[in-house]
Amino acid sequence: MKSFRAADGVEIATYEWGQPGALPPVVLHHGFAASARANWEAPGVVDALVSAGRHVYALDARGHGASGKPHDPAVYGETIMARDLMQFFDEIGARDFHLAGYSMGGIVALVTATKDKRISRLIAGGIGGGVVNLGKDPRVQSMGAIADGLMAATSAAAEKLGPMASMFRKFAEGTGSDLMALGAQARAGLRTPIALETITAKTLVLAGDTDMLASQPEKLAAAIPGAEVKVIAGDHMRVVGTAAFRSAIVQFFA
């Protein structure tokens, strides 16, 4: 693990696997309440890419994993995470990247792809048609409850705020996350539409067939010029551990 200091001073943890090859480096951005190791290394995605000869990088988003965890919502949000990701590209120093993001990381990846043309291939996983009009994304509609659940005094109190609040509270506790930092990110989550029509990277929208947070993935793909969509078996939490998920990423980036 290495790190760099973001523009506002937050320390961002980074990871690297494999060796440089003929194809561009792959960069992975994890989902909310997860980390690079939990989202990508533990489920075998990193090993699958390295076995295919790829040079792989990932980072822990601010508030997550081994990165800095301030508690102020003003220093969070997917737009700020996209800025961190572009700074990470600068740190790596390549001119061409393949980028995959999952869930929150999928939003970050899309935002980044509207701003940085160094991304030639893009996978947006765990998100769907709600992103086209972000205010209708189920994540956005429930983020207030999720934030309240993360910041609640007990898990029992979080359960009373609804299934989404309870699910993310249990997941965050299971990963040993900083609940106040995650709550700050939940408060700051992106609520404005993304300029999807400006994305030039070859794009795959990748979703589980029972993932309620990634419903209507074909609607998201239709909003991105030339994008493809692939639906595989699984829900939001479990699909990342499937062979089909790993295979889809390796094949699209090949």
Buried (B, 14 or more C-beta within 10 A) or exposed (E): EEBBEBEEEBBBBBBEBBEEEEBBBBBBBBBBBBBBBBBBBBBBBBBBBBEBEBBBBBBBBBBBBBBBBBBEBEBBBBBBBBBBBBBBBEBBEBEEBBBBBBBBBBBBBBBBBBBBEBBBBBBBBBBBBBBBEBEEBBBBEBBBBBBBBBBBEEEEBBBEBBEBBBBBBBBBBEBEBBBBBBBBBBBBBBBEEBEBEEBBBBBBBBBBEBBEBBBBBBBBBBBBEEBBBBBBEBEBBBBBEBEBBBEBBBEBBE
